[in-house]
Amino acid sequence: MGPVEQEIIIKLTSGVAPEVLEVSNESHMHSVPPGSESHFKVVAISQEFNGRRLVQRHQMIYSILADE
């Protein structure tokens, strides 16, 4: 696990208090140098998402990770 992936996990854990959080580095599936951390898949289940539309959930995640 690289430093960017670790930072994503830390920020999402504190930002949405997820019951489930899966972060997968999918950079190897893209045209980037080996060891890159540029493409991630995130699965998060959180009470913070209750009553929010999918696009609002995505916006929450994007906002939390704006600096990454």
The first five atom37 places (N, CA, C, CB, O) and aatype in JSON, in Angstrom:
{
  "aatype": [12, 7, 14, 19, 6, 5, 6, 9, 9, 9, 11, 10, 16, 15, 7, 19, 0, 14, 6, 19, 10, 6, 19, 15, 2, 6, 15, 8, 12, 8, 15, 19, 14, 14, 7, 15, 6, 15, 8, 13, 11, 19, 19, 0, 9, 15, 5, 6, 13, 2, 7, 1, 1, 10, 19, 5, 1, 8, 5, 12, 9, 18, 15, 9, 10, 0, 3, 6],
  "atom_mask": [
    [1, 1, 1, 1, 1],
    [1, 1, 1, 0, 1],
    [1, 1, 1, 1, 1],
    [1, 1, 1, 1, 1],
    [1, 1, 1, 1, 1],
    [1, 1, 1, 1, 1],
    [1, 1, 1, 1, 1],
    [1, 1, 1, 1, 1],
    [1, 1, 1, 1, 1],
    [1, 1, 1, 1, 1],
    [1, 1, 1, 1, 1],
    [1, 1, 1, 1, 1],
    [1, 1, 1, 1, 1],
    [1, 1, 1, 1, 1],
    [1, 1, 1, 0, 1],
    [1, 1, 1, 1, 1],
    [1, 1, 1, 1, 1],
    [1, 1, 1, 1, 1],
    [1, 1, 1, 1, 1],
    [1, 1, 1, 1, 1],
    [1, 1, 1, 1, 1],
    [1, 1, 1, 1, 1],
    [1, 1, 1, 1, 1],
    [1, 1, 1, 1, 1],
    [1, 1, 1, 1, 1],
    [1, 1, 1, 1, 1],
    [1, 1, 1, 1, 1],
    [1, 1, 1, 1, 1],
    [1, 1, 1, 1, 1],
    [1, 1, 1, 1, 1],
    [1, 1, 1, 1, 1],
    [1, 1, 1, 1, 1],
    [1, 1, 1, 1, 1],
    [1, 1, 1, 1, 1],
    [1, 1, 1, 0, 1],
    [1, 1, 1, 1, 1],
    [1, 1, 1, 1, 1],
    [1, 1, 1, 1, 1],
    [1, 1, 1, 1, 1],
    [1, 1, 1, 1, 1],
    [1, 1, 1, 1, 1],
    [1, 1, 1, 1, 1],
    [1, 1, 1, 1, 1],
    [1, 1, 1, 1, 1],
    [1, 1, 1, 1, 1],
    [1, 1, 1, 1, 1],
    [1, 1, 1, 1, 1],
    [1, 1, 1, 1, 1],
    [1, 1, 1, 1, 1],
    [1, 1, 1, 1, 1],
    [1, 1, 1, 0, 1],
    [1, 1, 1, 1, 1],
    [1, 1, 1, 1, 1],
    [1, 1, 1, 1, 1],
    [1, 1, 1, 1, 1],
    [1, 1, 1, 1, 1],
    [1, 1, 1, 1, 1],
    [1, 1, 1, 1, 1],
    [1, 1, 1, 1, 1],
    [1, 1, 1, 1, 1],
    [1, 1, 1, 1, 1],
    [1, 1, 1, 1, 1],
    [1, 1, 1, 1, 1],
    [1, 1, 1, 1, 1],
    [1, 1, 1, 1, 1],
    [1, 1, 1, 1, 1],
    [1, 1, 1, 1, 1],
    [1, 1, 1, 1, 1]
  ],
  "atom_positions": [
    [[0.84, -1.17, 0.0], [0.0, 0.0, 0.0], [0.89, 1.24, 0.0], [-0.96, 0.0, 1.22], [1.8, 1.38, 0.83]],
    [[0.62, 2.13, -0.94], [1.43, 3.34, -1.07], [0.9, 4.49, -0.23], [0.0, 0.0, 0.0], [-0.16, 4.38, 0.38]],
    [[1.63, 5.59, -0.21], [1.25, 6.73, 0.62], [-0.06, 7.4, 0.2], [2.35, 7.75, 0.6], [-0.8, 7.87, 1.05]],
    [[-0.35, 7.44, -1.09], [-1.6, 8.06, -1.54], [-2.78, 7.2, -1.1], [-1.61, 8.24, -3.09], [-3.77, 7.73, -0.6]],
    [[-2.67, 5.9, -1.27], [-3.74, 5.0, -0.84], [-3.96, 5.1, 0.67], [-3.41, 3.54, -1.22], [-5.1, 5.12, 1.12]],
    [[-2.89, 5.17, 1.43], [-3.01, 5.32, 2.89], [-3.72, 6.62, 3.25], [-1.63, 5.28, 3.55], [-4.57, 6.64, 4.14]],
    [[-3.38, 7.7, 2.56], [-4.0, 9.0, 2.84], [-5.49, 8.98, 2.48], [-3.29, 10.11, 2.05], [-6.3, 9.57, 3.19]],
    [[-5.86, 8.31, 1.4], [-7.26, 8.17, 1.03], [-8.02, 7.45, 2.13], [-7.41, 7.42, -0.32], [-9.11, 7.88, 2.53]],
    [[-7.47, 6.37, 2.63], [-8.12, 5.6, 3.7], [-8.28, 6.45, 4.95], [-7.31, 4.33, 4.02], [-9.35, 6.46, 5.55]],
    [[-7.24, 7.17, 5.33], [-7.3, 8.02, 6.53], [-8.38, 9.1, 6.37], [-5.93, 8.69, 6.8], [-9.2, 9.29, 7.27]],
    [[-8.38, 9.78, 5.24], [-9.35, 10.87, 5.02], [-10.78, 10.36, 4.98], [-9.02, 11.6, 3.74], [-11.67, 10.98, 5.56]],
    [[-11.02, 9.25, 4.29], [-12.38, 8.74, 4.21], [-12.85, 8.17, 5.54], [-12.47, 7.67, 3.13], [-14.03, 8.29, 5.88]],
    [[-11.95, 7.55, 6.28], [-12.32, 7.02, 7.59], [-12.77, 8.15, 8.51], [-11.14, 6.25, 8.22], [-13.76, 8.01, 9.22]],
    [[-12.05, 9.24, 8.51], [-12.44, 10.36, 9.38], [-13.58, 11.17, 8.78], [-11.24, 11.27, 9.64], [-14.35, 11.79, 9.52]],
    [[-13.71, 11.19, 7.46], [-14.72, 12.02, 6.81], [-16.12, 11.45, 6.79], [0.0, 0.0, 0.0], [-17.09, 12.2, 6.92]],
    [[-16.26, 10.13, 6.63], [-17.6, 9.54, 6.53], [-17.83, 8.39, 7.5], [-17.85, 9.06, 5.13], [-18.89, 7.77, 7.48]],
    [[-16.86, 8.09, 8.34], [-16.97, 7.02, 9.34], [-17.62, 5.77, 8.74], [-17.79, 7.5, 10.55], [-18.68, 5.34, 9.2]],
    [[-16.99, 5.18, 7.73], [-17.63, 4.05, 7.03], [-17.66, 2.76, 7.85], [-16.92, 3.8, 5.74], [-16.74, 2.46, 8.6]],
    [[-18.75, 2.02, 7.67], [-18.82, 0.67, 8.23], [-18.0, -0.28, 7.36], [-20.3, 0.19, 8.34], [-17.41, -1.24, 7.86]],
    [[-17.97, 0.01, 6.07], [-17.18, -0.76, 5.11], [-16.39, 0.24, 4.27], [-18.09, -1.69, 4.2], [-16.95, 1.22, 3.78]],
    [[-15.1, -0.02, 4.1], [-14.28, 0.82, 3.23], [-13.28, -0.06, 2.51], [-13.54, 1.93, 4.04], [-12.45, -0.73, 3.13]],
    [[-13.37, -0.06, 1.19], [-12.44, -0.8, 0.34], [-11.82, 0.18, -0.64], [-13.15, -1.99, -0.41], [-12.53, 0.84, -1.4]],
    [[-10.51, 0.28, -0.62], [-9.79, 1.16, -1.54], [-8.85, 0.29, -2.34], [-9.02, 2.3, -0.78], [-7.99, -0.39, -1.78]],
    [[-9.0, 0.3, -3.66], [-8.18, -0.52, -4.54], [-7.43, 0.37, -5.52], [-9.04, -1.56, -5.3], [-8.04, 1.18, -6.22]],
    [[-6.12, 0.21, -5.57], [-5.31, 0.94, -6.53], [-5.42, 0.22, -7.87], [-3.81, 1.03, -6.06], [-4.93, -0.9, -8.03]],
    [[-6.07, 0.85, -8.84], [-6.27, 0.26, -10.16], [-5.38, 0.92, -11.21], [-7.73, 0.37, -10.58], [-5.65, 0.83, -12.41]],
    [[-4.33, 1.58, -10.76], [-3.44, 2.29, -11.68], [-2.8, 1.35, -12.69], [-2.36, 3.01, -10.89], [-2.54, 1.75, -13.83]],
    [[-2.54, 0.12, -12.28], [-1.9, -0.84, -13.18], [-2.74, -1.14, -14.42], [-1.61, -2.13, -12.45], [-2.22, -1.68, -15.4]],
    [[-4.03, -0.8, -14.4], [-4.92, -1.03, -15.53], [-4.86, 0.11, -16.55], [-6.34, -1.22, -15.05], [-5.54, 0.06, -17.57]],
    [[-4.05, 1.12, -16.26], [-3.97, 2.3, -17.11], [-2.54, 2.47, -17.62], [-4.43, 3.56, -16.34], [-1.63, 1.78, -17.17]],
    [[-2.37, 3.37, -18.54], [-1.05, 3.61, -19.14], [-0.24, 4.56, -18.26], [-1.19, 4.2, -20.57], [-0.04, 5.73, -18.59]],
    [[0.22, 4.04, -17.14], [1.03, 4.82, -16.2], [2.24, 3.99, -15.81], [0.21, 5.25, -14.94], [2.22, 2.77, -15.96]],
    [[3.29, 4.62, -15.31], [4.48, 3.86, -14.9], [4.16, 2.88, -13.76], [5.6, 4.82, -14.47], [3.25, 3.14, -12.96]],
    [[4.89, 1.79, -13.68], [4.7, 0.84, -12.58], [4.85, 1.53, -11.23], [5.71, -0.33, -12.69], [5.7, 2.4, -11.05]],
    [[4.01, 1.14, -10.29], [4.06, 1.72, -8.95], [3.28, 3.02, -8.8], [0.0, 0.0, 0.0], [3.3, 3.63, -7.74]],
    [[2.61, 3.44, -9.87], [1.84, 4.69, -9.82], [0.63, 4.56, -8.9], [1.39, 5.1, -11.22], [0.11, 3.47, -8.69]],
    [[0.21, 5.68, -8.37], [-1.0, 5.75, -7.56], [-1.87, 6.87, -8.14], [-0.68, 6.0, -6.04], [-1.93, 7.97, -7.58]],
    [[-2.52, 6.57, -9.25], [-3.29, 7.6, -9.94], [-4.75, 7.24, -10.18], [-2.64, 7.9, -11.25], [-5.56, 8.12, -10.46]],
    [[-5.1, 5.97, -10.07], [-6.47, 5.52, -10.32], [-6.9, 4.58, -9.2], [-6.57, 4.81, -11.71], [-6.27, 3.54, -8.96]],
    [[-7.97, 4.97, -8.5], [-8.44, 4.17, -7.38], [-9.92, 3.86, -7.51], [-8.17, 4.89, -6.06], [-10.69, 4.65, -8.06]],
    [[-10.3, 2.72, -7.0], [-11.7, 2.34, -6.86], [-12.0, 2.36, -5.37], [-12.01, 0.92, -7.51], [-11.25, 1.8, -4.57]],
    [[-13.1, 3.01, -5.0], [-13.49, 3.11, -3.6], [-14.89, 2.57, -3.43], [-13.4, 4.58, -3.09], [-15.81, 2.95, -4.16]],
    [[-15.06, 1.68, -2.47], [-16.37, 1.2, -2.05], [-16.51, 1.61, -0.59], [-16.54, -0.37, -2.25], [-15.71, 1.21, 0.25]],
    [[-17.53, 2.4, -0.3], [-17.74, 2.88, 1.07], [-19.21, 2.76, 1.43], [-17.25, 4.34, 1.24], [-20.09, 3.16, 0.66]],
    [[-19.47, 2.21, 2.6], [-20.82, 2.14, 3.15], [-20.79, 2.89, 4.46], [-21.31, 0.64, 3.34], [-20.01, 2.58, 5.36]],
    [[-21.67, 3.9, 4.56], [-21.65, 4.76, 5.74], [-23.04, 5.28, 6.05], [-20.68, 5.93, 5.54], [-23.85, 5.49, 5.15]],
    [[-23.32, 5.47, 7.32], [-24.58, 6.09, 7.74], [-24.66, 7.53, 7.22], [-24.71, 6.07, 9.28], [-25.76, 8.07, 7.05]],
    [[-23.52, 8.15, 6.97], [-23.47, 9.52, 6.45], [-24.15, 9.62, 5.08], [-22.02, 10.0, 6.34], [-24.55, 10.71, 4.66]],
    [[-24.29, 8.5, 4.38], [-24.89, 8.51, 3.05], [-26.41, 8.36, 3.09], [-24.29, 7.4, 2.23], [-27.07, 8.55, 2.07]],
    [[-26.96, 8.02, 4.24], [-28.41, 7.8, 4.34], [-29.18, 9.03, 3.88], [-28.8, 7.43, 5.78], [-28.89, 10.15, 4.3]],
    [[-30.17, 8.82, 3.02], [-31.02, 9.89, 2.54], [-30.39, 10.74, 1.45], [0.0, 0.0, 0.0], [-30.99, 11.72, 1.02]],
    [[-29.21, 10.38, 1.01], [-28.53, 11.16, -0.04], [-28.57, 10.38, -1.36], [-27.07, 11.47, 0.36], [-28.46, 9.16, -1.38]],
    [[-28.73, 11.12, -2.43], [-28.7, 10.5, -3.75], [-27.27, 10.08, -4.08], [-29.25, 11.47, -4.84], [-26.31, 10.56, -3.47]],
    [[-27.13, 9.2, -5.05], [-25.82, 8.7, -5.44], [-24.86, 9.83, -5.8], [-25.95, 7.73, -6.61], [-23.7, 9.82, -5.39]],
    [[-25.34, 10.79, -6.57], [-24.47, 11.89, -6.97], [-24.01, 12.69, -5.75], [-25.19, 12.81, -7.97], [-22.88, 13.18, -5.73]],
    [[-24.85, 12.84, -4.75], [-24.47, 13.56, -3.53], [-23.41, 12.77, -2.75], [-25.7, 13.81, -2.64], [-22.51, 13.36, -2.16]],
    [[-23.53, 11.46, -2.75], [-22.52, 10.62, -2.09], [-21.18, 10.79, -2.79], [-22.95, 9.13, -2.1], [-20.14, 10.93, -2.13]],
    [[-21.2, 10.76, -4.11], [-19.96, 10.95, -4.87], [-19.35, 12.32, -4.57], [-20.22, 10.8, -6.39], [-18.14, 12.43, -4.39]],
    [[-20.19, 13.35, -4.52], [-19.7, 14.69, -4.23], [-19.05, 14.76, -2.85], [-20.83, 15.7, -4.33], [-18.05, 15.45, -2.67]],
    [[-19.62, 14.05, -1.89], [-19.02, 14.02, -0.55], [-17.61, 13.43, -0.62], [-19.9, 13.19, 0.42], [-16.67, 13.98, -0.05]],
    [[-17.48, 12.31, -1.31], [-16.17, 11.65, -1.43], [-15.19, 12.56, -2.17], [-16.31, 10.3, -2.17], [-14.05, 12.72, -1.73]],
    [[-15.63, 13.15, -3.28], [-14.74, 14.04, -4.05], [-14.29, 15.22, -3.2], [-15.45, 14.55, -5.32], [-13.13, 15.63, -3.27]],
    [[-15.19, 15.76, -2.4], [-14.85, 16.89, -1.55], [-13.81, 16.51, -0.5], [-16.11, 17.43, -0.86], [-12.86, 17.25, -0.26]],
    [[-13.98, 15.36, 0.11], [-13.03, 14.88, 1.13], [-11.66, 14.64, 0.52], [-13.56, 13.58, 1.79], [-10.64, 14.89, 1.15]],
    [[-11.64, 14.16, -0.72], [-10.37, 13.81, -1.37], [-9.87, 14.9, -2.33], [-10.53, 12.51, -2.13], [-9.02, 14.62, -3.17]],
    [[-10.38, 16.1, -2.21], [-10.04, 17.17, -3.15], [-8.54, 17.4, -3.3], [-10.7, 18.45, -2.72], [-8.08, 17.75, -4.38]],
    [[-7.78, 17.2, -2.25], [-6.33, 17.45, -2.3], [-5.53, 16.27, -2.81], [-5.84, 17.83, -0.93], [-4.32, 16.4, -3.01]],
    [[-6.15, 15.12, -3.02], [-5.4, 13.92, -3.41], [-5.22, 13.84, -4.89], [-6.08, 12.67, -2.92], [-4.61, 12.89, -5.39]]
  ]
}
